[in-house]
Amino acid sequence: MGVMHIAIVIFEFIVLLFSAVLHEIAHGYEAERLGDPTARNAGRLTLNPIVHLDLFGSILLPVLLYIASYGTFFFAAAKPVPYNPNNLKNPRTGSVKIALAGPATNLVLAVIFGVLIRVLIYFPAVPDSFLSFLAIVVFINILLGIFNLVPIPPLDGSRVLFAALPQTQATYRVMYFLERWGMLLVLIFVFFGFQFLMPIINFLFLVLTGQSLGL
């Protein structure tokens, strides 16, 4: 493994970690905007990554995925920001807004860095290696934004799904099952269903950067 490859992996992990942190902070700020100060009271509205680290999601999960995929893929998640739906004026719609704030933040970051790439590409003095690092930021934030919309707990898409479903006994049974086995289902999806997200991720990457991931 060359020095450059190691540097890229480290950079990818740092970008992934801080993008996940911003994702969680966005949840907290949206909850606060809607009347719930739980995240602020818990000290979670900070850029300090240590506060947001989760032993499994931030450390063990990316290492296991990196090893299992032979160095081709890894994913990390920060500790979920707490919120109290009882503090929201409308818990049903409020929960959806809070859930969508995280993926929306990642997609906005992808747009910002995508535009930056499209501007800097016209400056010959800007090295291709720098543009490649910016492209990593775009890709990771698209990845986080789209992946978190998958409707499996603890991913944000599950909150949107639960809010959209009718409040019946059958729905509660489905919610209970998904929440109980959610992490296992997420891991299964990563290994067997993630391929279905790649065309969407590739399309958005192409739109934002003008480049293709070649997938």
PETASUL-V904892 format. One record per backbone hydrogen bond with DSSP energy under -0.5 kcal/mol. CO is the residue of the C=O (numbers start at 1). NH is the residue of the N-H. E is the energy in kcal/mol with one decimal. If there is no record, write none. Layout:
CO & NH & E
CO & NH & E
This chain:
2 & 6 & -2.1
3 & 7 & -2.4
4 & 8 & -2.3
5 & 9 & -2.3
6 & 10 & -2.4
7 & 11 & -2.4
8 & 12 & -2.9
9 & 13 & -2.3
10 & 14 & -2.4
11 & 15 & -2.8
12 & 16 & -2.7
13 & 17 & -2.6
14 & 18 & -2.5
15 & 19 & -2.5
16 & 20 & -2.1
17 & 21 & -2.0
18 & 22 & -2.5
19 & 23 & -1.9
20 & 24 & -2.0
21 & 25 & -2.6
22 & 26 & -2.1
23 & 27 & -1.3
24 & 28 & -1.9
25 & 29 & -2.7
26 & 30 & -2.2
27 & 31 & -2.3
28 & 32 & -2.3
29 & 33 & -2.4
30 & 34 & -1.5
31 & 36 & -2.9
32 & 35 & -1.5
34 & 89 & -0.7
35 & 37 & -0.6
37 & 41 & -2.8
38 & 42 & -1.6
39 & 44 & -2.7
40 & 43 & -1.6
44 & 46 & -1.2
47 & 49 & -0.7
48 & 51 & -0.9
48 & 52 & -0.6
49 & 52 & -0.7
49 & 53 & -0.9
50 & 53 & -0.6
52 & 79 & -3.7
54 & 58 & -2.5
54 & 59 & -0.7
55 & 59 & -0.7
55 & 60 & -2.3
56 & 61 & -3.7
57 & 77 & -2.0
59 & 63 & -1.6
60 & 64 & -2.8
61 & 65 & -2.7
62 & 66 & -2.2
63 & 67 & -2.3
64 & 68 & -3.0
65 & 69 & -2.1
66 & 71 & -3.3
67 & 70 & -1.4
69 & 72 & -0.7
83 & 85 & -0.6
84 & 87 & -2.1
85 & 88 & -1.4
90 & 94 & -3.0
91 & 95 & -2.0
92 & 96 & -1.1
93 & 97 & -2.2
94 & 98 & -2.5
95 & 99 & -2.3
96 & 100 & -2.5
97 & 101 & -1.2
98 & 102 & -0.7
99 & 102 & -0.6
99 & 103 & -0.7
100 & 104 & -2.3
101 & 105 & -1.8
102 & 106 & -1.8
103 & 107 & -2.3
104 & 108 & -2.2
105 & 109 & -2.2
106 & 110 & -2.1
107 & 111 & -2.1
108 & 112 & -2.5
109 & 113 & -2.4
110 & 114 & -2.1
111 & 115 & -2.6
112 & 116 & -1.9
113 & 117 & -2.0
114 & 118 & -2.1
115 & 119 & -1.7
116 & 120 & -2.8
117 & 121 & -1.8
119 & 122 & -1.5
120 & 123 & -2.1
122 & 124 & -0.7
123 & 126 & -2.0
125 & 127 & -0.6
127 & 130 & -0.5
127 & 131 & -1.5
128 & 132 & -2.2
129 & 133 & -1.7
130 & 134 & -2.0
131 & 135 & -2.2
132 & 136 & -1.5
133 & 137 & -1.5
134 & 138 & -2.0
135 & 139 & -2.8
136 & 140 & -2.7
137 & 141 & -1.9
138 & 142 & -2.2
139 & 143 & -2.7
140 & 144 & -2.7
141 & 145 & -2.4
142 & 146 & -2.8
143 & 147 & -2.7
144 & 148 & -2.0
146 & 149 & -1.3
147 & 150 & -1.6
148 & 157 & -2.4
150 & 152 & -2.2
150 & 157 & -0.6
150 & 158 & -0.5
152 & 155 & -2.4
155 & 158 & -1.6
155 & 159 & -0.5
156 & 159 & -1.0
156 & 160 & -1.3
157 & 161 & -2.3
158 & 162 & -2.9
159 & 163 & -2.0
160 & 164 & -1.5
161 & 165 & -1.7
166 & 168 & -1.9
168 & 172 & -2.2
169 & 173 & -2.0
170 & 174 & -2.1
171 & 175 & -2.8
172 & 176 & -2.5
173 & 177 & -2.4
174 & 178 & -2.7
175 & 179 & -2.7
176 & 180 & -2.1
177 & 181 & -2.3
178 & 182 & -0.7
181 & 185 & -2.4
182 & 186 & -2.5
183 & 187 & -2.1
184 & 188 & -2.2
185 & 189 & -2.4
186 & 190 & -2.6
187 & 191 & -1.7
188 & 192 & -2.3
189 & 193 & -2.8
189 & 194 & -1.6
193 & 196 & -1.7
194 & 197 & -1.8
194 & 198 & -0.9
195 & 199 & -0.6
197 & 200 & -0.5
197 & 201 & -2.4
198 & 202 & -3.1
199 & 203 & -2.1
200 & 204 & -2.4
201 & 205 & -2.3
202 & 206 & -2.2
203 & 207 & -2.4
204 & 208 & -2.4
205 & 209 & -2.4
205 & 211 & -0.6
206 & 210 & -2.1
